[in-house]
Amino acid sequence: MPHPSTPHSSTQPHRVFDPLLRLLHWVIALAIVALIVTSQLADWFEHGPYEKTLWNLHILTGYVLTAGLLARLLWAVVGPASARWHDLWHPAVWKDSLKKLRLPSAHRVGHDPVASLAYLFAYGVMALMVVSGLGLAASEFQTGPLAGWLGNADWLEDVLGEPHELGFALMLGFIGLHVAALVFHQFRGERVAQSMVTGKQYLNAESGVQHD
């Protein structure tokens, strides 16, 4: 006797994202949150007894982000299919979605094609923050791998300060968009948020699943 269908009866789990990819995802995410918190606290406690300690924590966290981002870029070259660059590169889908002003109807195994564009943008912003942050750490605090070359370049604070602040604002916007998208999918009954925890995607077999 067949069992009655449930709302999730048509979804099928696919093990997609490998453990290292998920670990790097969380290292980068937590590093960004820590960078935001430490920078804001350092501004609030400006000229106070904790300001220097907070900026030191900010710089150390920046090194964690740098290492995580470099590892993610390398894993995008040598890692499994769902971690590689081609899994994030879908210009035909982007063009079609823009032309029709509609999201793709079929889901795919791996990164969502439209979300991938936001991820690539976020990686670019992170690279901007890392480069400008290393320059500021050297010129303003005389520390980091660039301190030997840029330790006395006080003028870099004016050159790199605004790009670093711009990257900060753009990253806040990305975080807000990312969280909003996860909430949107959750309300639609799509278990997207858990994919970077368990590595599994639950895709609706009835709506079509694309495999590259």
Number of C-alpha atoms within 10 A of each C-alpha: 3 4 5 6 8 7 7 13 10 13 16 13 12 14 13 19 22 17 13 14 21 16 15 20 17 15 16 21 15 15 21 22 13 17 22 15 13 21 18 15 16 20 13 12 14 13 10 10 9 14 18 15 12 21 20 17 17 25 22 15 20 22 18 17 25 21 16 20 20 14 14 21 16 14 17 19 13 11 16 14 16 18 24 18 17 13 18 21 16 14 12 10 14 18 11 13 15 11 9 9 10 9 13 15 9 13 18 17 19 22 19 15 22 17 14 18 15 15 17 14 15 18 15 13 20 22 17 17 23 20 14 22 23 22 28 28 23 24 24 18 16 18 18 19 13 15 19 12 12 21 19 14 15 13 11 17 17 10 13 19 14 12 17 22 14 14 20 20 12 16 20 15 12 17 15 11 13 15 11 12 15 16 15 13 13 13 10 9 11 18 17 17 15 13 17 19 13 14 16 20 24 19 23 18 14 10 12 12 13 11 8 9
